[in-house]
């Protein structure tokens, strides 16, 4: 059975905008810990949060989150 993981480029995209985890968290209305756990792949964000993150970072949600099948 294939394993599916949600990978993301959140840390890279955040760094491109020169934002800290805390700054990004405030912009989307979550805690810094939430941003940290999403970046580390330990938490899968809701569709709403994924869209908010993509909007703030000005990247398509598909560029920010990808399904990896292995």
Residue pairs with C-beta under 8 A, 6 or more apart in sequence:
2 69
2 70
3 69
3 70
4 67
4 68
4 69
5 41
5 67
5 68
5 70
6 41
6 44
6 65
6 66
6 67
6 68
7 41
7 65
7 66
7 67
7 68
8 38
8 39
8 41
8 64
8 65
8 66
9 59
9 63
9 64
9 66
10 35
10 38
10 39
10 53
10 57
10 64
11 39
13 57
13 59
13 63
13 64
14 20
14 21
14 24
14 35
14 39
14 57
16 57
17 57
17 58
19 27
21 32
21 35
21 36
21 39
22 32
24 35
24 53
24 56
24 57
25 31
25 32
25 34
25 35
27 56
28 49
28 52
28 53
28 56
29 52
30 49
34 43
34 45
34 49
37 43
38 44
38 45
38 49
38 53
45 53
50 61
50 64
50 65
51 61
53 61
53 64
54 60
54 61
54 63
54 64
57 64
